[in-house]
Amino acid sequence: MARKLSKQFRVIWTPEFMTSKTCLSCSSRCGRCAWLESSRPLNKHGKVPEIRGLRQCLNPDCGPKLGLLGHLFNRDWLGATNIGRNLARLLNGRPLISAPQGHDLELMDLDAELHNN
């Protein structure tokens, strides 16, 4: 699909690494919302069920205080917004929000080859 689009538009591969786990406000790590999950009844396996799609900044100095940690984010929205931030950083020659690893590095190398030829 990217190849077809690249015939009519400039296509820029943008790394996704850690985009759904990085706070928009302070760039700290986001994780599960344990305090909210702990208020839920245990599942049939005796475990606290994860609230899928909800992330919270783990930096205690970040954002509005809800009695515990910082900002709450929808995981999909957070990831999409941070991918946009990575694109802006790439276009402005700034470092990515988190260093890409593994498969992301390989794709970045391939993308650079395509644009340099």
C-alpha positions in Angstrom: 0.0 0.0 0.0 2.8 2.4 0.9 4.3 1.8 -2.5 1.1 2.7 -4.3 0.6 5.8 -2.2 4.2 6.9 -2.8 3.5 7.3 -6.5 1.2 10.2 -5.7 2.3 11.4 -2.2 5.5 11.6 -0.1 5.4 8.6 2.2 7.4 8.9 5.4 7.7 5.8 7.6 7.2 6.9 11.2 8.3 4.6 14.1 5.7 3.4 16.5 8.0 2.2 19.3 6.7 3.2 22.8 4.1 5.6 21.3 1.3 4.2 23.4 3.4 4.1 26.5 4.9 7.7 26.5 3.1 10.6 28.3 2.3 13.5 26.0 2.8 16.0 28.9 6.2 14.9 30.3 7.4 12.1 28.1 7.6 9.7 31.1 6.4 6.1 30.9 2.7 5.4 31.0 1.4 2.1 32.4 -1.7 0.4 33.6 -4.2 2.3 35.8 -3.7 0.1 38.8 -5.6 2.2 41.3 -8.8 2.1 39.1 -8.4 -1.5 38.3 -8.1 -2.4 42.0 -11.6 -1.2 42.5 -13.0 -3.8 40.2 -14.1 -7.3 41.3 -11.6 -10.1 40.7 -12.2 -12.3 37.7 -12.9 -16.0 37.7 -9.1 -16.7 38.0 -8.8 -14.5 41.1 -7.0 -11.7 39.3 -7.7 -8.0 38.9 -8.8 -7.5 35.3 -6.9 -4.9 33.3 -8.8 -2.0 31.9 -7.8 -2.4 28.3 -7.0 0.8 26.5 -6.5 3.0 29.5 -3.0 4.3 30.3 -1.8 6.6 33.1 1.4 8.6 33.4 3.6 7.0 36.1 5.4 10.2 36.9 4.0 11.5 40.2 4.8 15.1 39.3 2.8 15.0 36.0 -0.6 16.4 35.4 -3.7 16.9 37.4 -3.7 15.0 40.7 -6.4 12.4 41.0 -5.1 11.4 44.4 -2.4 9.2 42.9 -0.5 9.6 39.6 -0.8 11.8 36.5 -2.7 12.1 33.3 -5.1 9.4 32.0 -5.0 8.6 28.3 -6.8 6.4 25.8 -4.1 4.0 24.6 -5.0 4.3 20.9 -5.3 8.1 21.0 -2.0 8.3 22.9 -0.2 6.1 20.3 -1.7 8.0 17.3 -0.8 11.4 18.8 2.7 10.3 19.6 3.2 8.9 16.1 2.3 12.3 14.8 4.8 13.8 17.3 7.5 11.4 15.9 6.7 12.5 12.4 7.1 16.2 13.4 10.4 15.4 15.1 11.7 13.5 12.0 10.8 16.4 9.7 12.5 18.9 12.0 15.7 16.8 12.6 14.9 16.2 16.3 15.2 12.9 18.2 12.3 10.5 18.4 10.3 10.3 21.6 11.9 6.9 22.2 14.8 5.2 20.5 13.5 2.7 18.0 14.6 -0.9 18.3 14.6 -4.2 16.4 12.1 -4.2 13.6 11.7 -0.4 13.7 15.4 0.1 13.1 15.3 -2.2 10.1 12.3 -0.3 8.6 14.0 3.0 9.2 17.1 1.8 7.4 15.0 0.6 4.4 13.1 3.9 4.3 16.4 5.8 4.3 17.6 3.6 1.4 14.5 4.3 -0.6 14.7 8.0 -0.1 18.4 8.3 -0.9 18.2 6.5 -4.2 
